[in-house]
């Protein structure tokens, strides 16, 4: 009889905790994907500088992956299901949407930002063109100092 009670209690605990575990695993997967996504930018910029040639990252039409071109043409990044790019925009009047980010041999890149949606909420990734650094902000925002009126 005691065994049945213990089994019933375990079933209740598992049924309550499983959704949290799943959400936690998806959030962890998204965090790792975001880290790899940022590392792809930094590595591409470094490669362009070291190889002294322009390299381009292109967002796929379905917003589910990013491909590298230039140099040896390597590099592909598929986003996990819990991670989606809502928009990718260049700095400038009206923030025109774009699919490409160019990294130049002189050590800079196109100024762009991404709006990303996922388990951990909405985020804005801002590519600082002269430092080849990516800044992550909570929420969908227009980067400060960028012309968007």
N, C-alpha and C positions, 0 to 999 in steps of 0.2 A: 504493500500500500504506500509506504514512504517513497518508494522508487517512482511510483506514478506521480506523486505530488512533486517530487524533484524534477521529473521530466516535464511536467506541466509548467512549473516555474521557469525552467530553462527555455521552453518554447515561447513563453510570454516575453522574457527578457530578450531573446533573439528577435522576435517580431518587432519589438520597440527599437532595438539598437541597429538593426540592419539598414534602414533608410539613412541613418546618420553615418554608418560606416561607408555606404555607397557614395554619399555626398562627399565625405572626407576623401575617399579614393579619387573621385572625379576632380576635386579641388587640387589634390596633389598632382594629378596628371596634368591639369591645366598649368600649375605653377612650373612644373618641369618643362612643359611645352613653351611657355613664355620665356623661360631661361634659355632654351635652345634657339628660339626665335631671335632673341636679342643677341646671342652669341653668333648667329648667322650673319647679322648686320656687321658686327664688330670684325669678324673674320674676313668677310668680303672686303670691307674697307682696308684692312691690313694687307690682304692679298693684292688689291689694286695698287697700293702704295709700293709694296715690295716688288711686284712684277712690272711696275711702271706701265700699266695699261688699264683702260677703263673696263669696269665690270658692272653688270646690271643684274638686279634681282627683279623678277616679274611675278606679280600676284596673279594666280590663275583666274579665269573668268568666273568660276564658281565660288571664289573666295575661300577655297578649302586647302590650297597649297601655294607654295612659293618656289620658283625655279631660279637657279643661278645661270648666268651666261657671261662669256668673256673669259679670258685666260684659258683654262682647260675645260670650261663649260660645266664643271661639276657643281653639285649642290642642289638638293631638293629637300623641301621641308613640307610634310603633310601635317595639317592641323588635326588634333584629336576631335572627336565628336563634341566634346564639351567646350570647344573653343572656336569662335567664329569671328572673322574680320567683317565688321559692318561697313567700313569705308576706309579708303586710303587717299589722303589728299596732300597736294603740294601747298607750300606757302605761297601767298599772293592773293590778288583780288579774287574774291568769290571762292577761294580754295578749290580749284578745279580738281576733279577726281582723276586719279592716275592709276596705272597698273605697274609702272616701272620705277625703280630707284637706281640711279646711276652713282657709282663710286669711282672717283677720279684718281689718276696716278699722283696728283699733287697732294693728296691726303684729305680730301673733303668729299662730301656726298650731297645729293639733292636734299633740300629740306622738306621732309614729309612728316605726317602724323597719321596714326591709325586709331580707329575706334574698334575695340575688341570687346565682345560680349562672351560671358561664360559663367560657370558655376560660382566663381568668386565675385561676380558682379561685372559692371561695366568699367572698362579701363581705357585710358588714352595713352598711347605710346608716342613719344615725340622724339624724332631723330634730329639731334643737333648736328648740323652739317659740317661745322669746322672742327668739332671735337670727336666726331664719329662715336658719339655717346647717345644711348637711348635712355630717356627718362620716362618713368611710369607714373601716371596720375590716376586717382580714382575718379570714376564718372566719365561721361562724354563731355569734353571741354574743347574750346578753341584755345590753342597755345597762346600764352600771354606775349604780346608784342608782335604777333603776326597779323598782317592786314586781312581783315575779314568783313569789312563793311561795304 
